[in-house]
Amino acid sequence: MEQPTQRARQLRGTQTNTEALLWSLLRAKQVCRLKFRRQHPIGPYFADFACVSKKLVIEIDGGYHDFTAETDRQRESYIKSQGWDVLRFNGEDVEEDIEAVARGIAKHLGLEYDFVRRMKTGSGMFAKRRSD
């Protein structure tokens, strides 16, 4: 049987373009300084994105979800039974207005929207303000 960490790595390696787009926004605590994880294991399932500190799961529903509605309901029910809140976005929403998605996440959590762009060095570190 595959270990959850190995499976999560595999899923991260095969993410969709929509997942990659949302991850570019959620990574490195850019949205409201919240730390998100990709493909976070919760029991037998893997959340697309999870903010552990807020017990919030973000799921992106693509076209294939039309064919997996019952499985998705069971999965969401299990995740909620473990104390997590689940917030779903349509893939088109992510692709058309990613900032609205980020604002929706903040609003859902009752937070004021705040975005801090990470440095472009790939380090994930924030740009530091210098006093001149």
C-alpha positions in Angstrom: 0.0 0.0 0.0 1.2 3.4 -0.9 2.1 5.8 1.9 0.0 9.1 2.1 3.1 11.2 1.6 4.1 9.3 -1.5 0.6 9.6 -2.9 0.4 13.3 -2.1 3.7 13.9 -4.0 2.4 11.9 -7.0 -0.8 14.0 -7.0 1.2 17.3 -6.8 3.3 16.2 -9.7 0.2 15.6 -11.9 -1.8 18.7 -10.9 -4.1 20.4 -13.4 -3.4 23.8 -14.9 -6.2 25.2 -12.8 -4.7 23.7 -9.6 -1.3 25.2 -10.5 -2.8 28.6 -11.1 -4.6 28.6 -7.7 -1.4 27.2 -6.0 0.6 30.1 -7.4 -1.7 32.4 -5.4 -2.1 30.3 -2.2 1.6 29.3 -1.8 4.0 31.1 0.5 1.3 32.6 2.7 0.4 35.2 0.1 -3.3 35.3 0.9 -4.1 36.7 4.4 -0.7 35.2 5.5 -2.4 31.7 5.6 -0.3 28.6 5.1 -1.9 26.2 2.6 -0.8 22.7 1.6 -1.4 20.9 -1.6 -2.9 17.4 -1.7 -3.2 17.3 2.0 -4.2 13.8 3.3 -7.4 13.6 5.4 -8.2 10.0 6.1 -8.4 8.1 2.8 -8.8 11.3 0.8 -6.5 14.1 -0.4 -7.7 17.7 -0.3 -6.7 19.8 -3.3 -5.6 22.6 -0.8 -5.8 22.7 3.0 -5.2 25.4 5.5 -4.5 23.3 8.6 -4.7 26.3 11.1 -8.2 27.1 9.9 -9.3 23.5 9.2 -10.3 24.7 5.7 -10.2 22.6 2.6 -10.4 24.3 -0.8 -11.6 22.0 -3.7 -11.6 22.9 -7.4 -14.4 21.3 -9.4 -13.5 20.7 -13.0 -15.7 19.3 -15.7 -15.1 15.7 -14.6 -16.9 16.4 -11.3 -20.2 16.3 -13.2 -19.6 12.5 -13.4 -18.4 12.0 -9.9 -21.1 13.9 -7.9 -22.0 11.1 -5.6 -18.4 10.2 -4.8 -17.7 13.9 -4.2 -20.6 14.1 -1.7 -19.3 11.1 0.2 -15.8 12.5 0.2 -16.9 15.9 1.4 -19.1 14.4 4.1 -16.2 12.4 5.4 -13.9 15.4 5.4 -16.5 17.5 7.3 -17.0 14.7 9.8 -13.3 15.1 10.6 -13.9 18.7 11.6 -12.9 20.4 8.4 -14.8 23.1 6.5 -15.0 22.6 2.7 -15.1 25.5 0.2 -15.6 24.6 -3.4 -14.8 26.6 -6.5 -15.5 25.9 -10.1 -12.3 25.6 -12.3 -13.7 28.3 -14.6 -14.0 30.7 -11.7 -10.3 30.1 -10.8 -9.2 30.6 -14.4 -11.4 33.7 -15.1 -11.0 35.7 -11.8 -8.5 34.2 -9.4 -8.5 37.3 -7.2 -12.2 36.9 -6.7 -11.5 33.3 -5.5 -8.9 34.6 -3.0 -11.3 37.3 -1.8 -14.0 34.6 -1.4 -11.6 32.5 0.7 -10.9 35.5 3.0 -14.6 36.4 3.2 -15.5 32.8 4.1 -13.0 32.9 6.9 -14.2 36.3 8.1 -10.9 37.8 7.3 -10.0 41.1 5.6 -8.5 40.3 2.3 -4.8 40.8 2.2 -2.3 39.7 -0.5 1.5 39.8 -0.1 3.3 38.8 -3.2 6.2 36.5 -2.6 9.7 37.3 -4.0 10.4 36.1 -7.5 13.5 34.3 -6.5 11.6 31.1 -6.0 12.5 31.0 -2.4 9.0 31.6 -1.1 10.3 34.4 1.1 8.5 37.7 1.3 10.1 40.9 0.1 11.3 42.9 3.1 10.7 46.6 3.3 13.8 48.6 3.7 13.9 51.8 5.5 16.1 54.2 3.5 
